[in-house]
């Protein structure tokens, strides 16, 4: 490997590292939002089920 190739490889790795640092918070936010959406949906379904049961009693 020549010096130019080594410098190119190091530069590419630095750019990829910066990309990972920028994308990681967005991915964490998306995962957190999806988890909250699942919890809200489960709570709404549970609430609907309990209301239906209360009406039949």
N, C-alpha and C positions, 0 to 999 in steps of 0.2 A: 504494500500500500504506500502510495506517495503521500507527501505532506498535504497536498491539496485535497486528496481523497479523505484523509483523516480529518482535516478541518471541515470539510463538507459533511462528514458523518457526525461530528460533534455539533455542528450548527443545526443539522436536522434533528438530532436528539434534544437539543435545547428547545427548538420550536415545538416538538411533540410534547415535551414536558410542560411548556407554557400552556399549550392547548388543553392538556389534562387538568391543569390547575384552574383554567377558566371554565371548563365544562363540568367539573365535579360538583360545584354548588348547585348548578341547574339540575343535574340528575338527582341529587339529594332532595331538592325541592319537589321535583316531579313524583318521586317515590313517596314522600311525605303527603302530598296532596292526594295521591291515589289511595293511600291508607286511610286518610280522613274520609274520603268519599265512600269507601267500603264501610267504615264505621257508621257514617250517617245513614247509609242505605239500610244497614242491619237494624239500626235504632228505629227507623221509620217502619220497617217491616214488623218489628216486634211491637211497636205501638199500634199498628193496624190490626195485628192479631189479637192483642189484648182488648182492643175496642170491640172487635167482633165477638169475642168471648163474653164480654160484659153485657152486650145486647141480648145474647141468647139466654142469659141466666135470669 
